[in-house]
């Protein structure tokens, strides 16, 4: 008995490519909100910055500046910036100095 190990792909239109759609920043109400969250982080708090309507490159630059200003790590997830620790006051002051309409939300 002979094994046939050759795979054959057949389509009517040839190779089909799907267009990649880059996610875009959500348009908000013009206010940048800074909040603290511990949910799902085993009690460790992070400061979350959301509501920024910037392009991807400017978003990464601002995240890097915030991390350096606070002297801590952080990340970008779904067009929000997460900074490790409770640095809400520093972040709000920094963003206001950069010209953003910033409010501190939550408790």
Secondary structure in CASP SS format (residue, H / E / C, confidence):
PFRMAT SS
TARGET T0000
AUTHOR 0000-0000-0000
METHOD secondary structure of the structure
MODEL  1
X C 1.00
X C 1.00
X C 1.00
X C 1.00
X C 1.00
X C 1.00
X C 1.00
X C 1.00
X C 1.00
X C 1.00
X C 1.00
X C 1.00
X C 1.00
X C 1.00
X C 1.00
X C 1.00
X C 1.00
X C 1.00
X C 1.00
X C 1.00
X C 1.00
X C 1.00
X C 1.00
X C 1.00
X C 1.00
X C 1.00
X C 1.00
X C 1.00
X C 1.00
X C 1.00
X C 1.00
X E 1.00
X E 1.00
X E 1.00
X E 1.00
X E 1.00
X E 1.00
X C 1.00
X C 1.00
X C 1.00
X C 1.00
X C 1.00
X C 1.00
X C 1.00
X C 1.00
X E 1.00
X E 1.00
X E 1.00
X E 1.00
X E 1.00
X C 1.00
X C 1.00
X C 1.00
X C 1.00
X C 1.00
X H 1.00
X H 1.00
X H 1.00
X H 1.00
X H 1.00
X H 1.00
X H 1.00
X H 1.00
X H 1.00
X H 1.00
X H 1.00
X H 1.00
X H 1.00
X H 1.00
X H 1.00
X C 1.00
X C 1.00
X C 1.00
X E 1.00
X E 1.00
X E 1.00
X E 1.00
X C 1.00
X C 1.00
X E 1.00
X E 1.00
X E 1.00
X E 1.00
X E 1.00
X C 1.00
X C 1.00
X C 1.00
X H 1.00
X H 1.00
X H 1.00
X H 1.00
X H 1.00
X H 1.00
X H 1.00
X H 1.00
X H 1.00
X H 1.00
X C 1.00
X C 1.00
X C 1.00
X C 1.00
X E 1.00
X E 1.00
X E 1.00
X C 1.00
X C 1.00
X C 1.00
END
